[in-house]
Amino acid sequence: MRNLLPVLFVCFALAAPAFADDRGIDDFPEGKGREETANMCAACHSGRLVSQQGMTRAQWDETLDVMTERHKMPKLEGDERALILDYLAAAFAPKARRGAPNPFLK
């Protein structure tokens, strides 16, 4: 067992970056609130799923309410909620699309 501990330590140390990558923080662009948002969202979602959304601040605000009410996400309030909403609205705003407008962004 004594000889196994250094091996286990090395295995966990090498695996740590893989766990961090699973969180998907690379899908979150730099900006104020990046870490807090990635930590909150990636508890249940991949970073890629969040980064593909593209919503207004009001839509992100409503989405946080839905996540809290339906999916038992911890309630975000005050400065923490504002920080995360500001980040989401800036980093993942609606994108201009070709063709017909997106009916879900009305």
N, C-alpha and C positions, 0 to 999 in steps of 0.2 A: 504494500500500500504506500509506503514511503516513497518508492521510486515512481509511483503512478501520479503523485501530486504534481511534479514539474511537467509531466506530459499533459495532464488535464489543464494546467494553467496555460500552456502554450496553445493548446487546442482552442480554449475559450478566447484567448487573446487574438488569435488569427481569425476566429469566427466573428468577433465583435463588429468589424466593418461590414460584414454581410448582413448582420441584423440591422445595423444603422441604414444600410441601403434599402432594406425591405420597407423601411418607413417611408421612403420616397421623397426625402427632403430635397433631393436634386431636382425634383419637378416643381419646387417652389422657388421662384426668382428671389434674388436678394431684395431686402427691404425691411423697414421697421415692422416688427411683428411676425417675421418669417418663422422663427423658432417656435413661438407660442402657437401659431396657426398650424404648423406642421405637427407639433406634438398633440394638439387637440384633434385634428382631422385624421391623422394617420393612426390614431388609436383604433379606428374601425375601417378606414378606407386607405387605399393606396394613394400616394401622392399624385399619380397619373390621373386617377379618377377625379380628384378635386381640380387639378390643373386643366382639365378638359371642359369644365363647366362654362364659365363665361357668363356672369350674371351681374346685374346692377347691385348697388349696396342694399337697396330695399329687398331685392330677391334673396341676397345672401342672408339678410336679417331674418326673413321669413323661413329660410332653409334652416337656420340655427334653431328657430322655434320648433320646427318640425322634428329636427334631430333630438331635441330635448323631450318633446311630448311623446313622440312615437317610439323613439329608439333609446330612450333613457340616457342620452348624453348628459354629462354634468351641466347644470345651468350656468351660463355665462352672463355676468352682470357687470355693470359699471365700466371702469377703465379697461378691464380685460376684454369685455365684449366689444367695446369701441375699437380697441387696438386690433383685434382679429377681424372685425368688419372692415375697418379701414384698409387692412392688408388685403383681404379677399377682393374688395371692390377695386383696388388699384392693380393687383397682380392678375386677377382673373375676371376682368371686365368683359362685357359682351363684345364679340368680334364681328366686324362687318362680314357679311356672307354674300356670295353670289346667288343670283336667282331669287326665289320667293323668300320673303321675310320669315323668320322663325316665329311660328304662332305662339310659342311658349314664352316669348320675351315681351308680351304685351302688358 
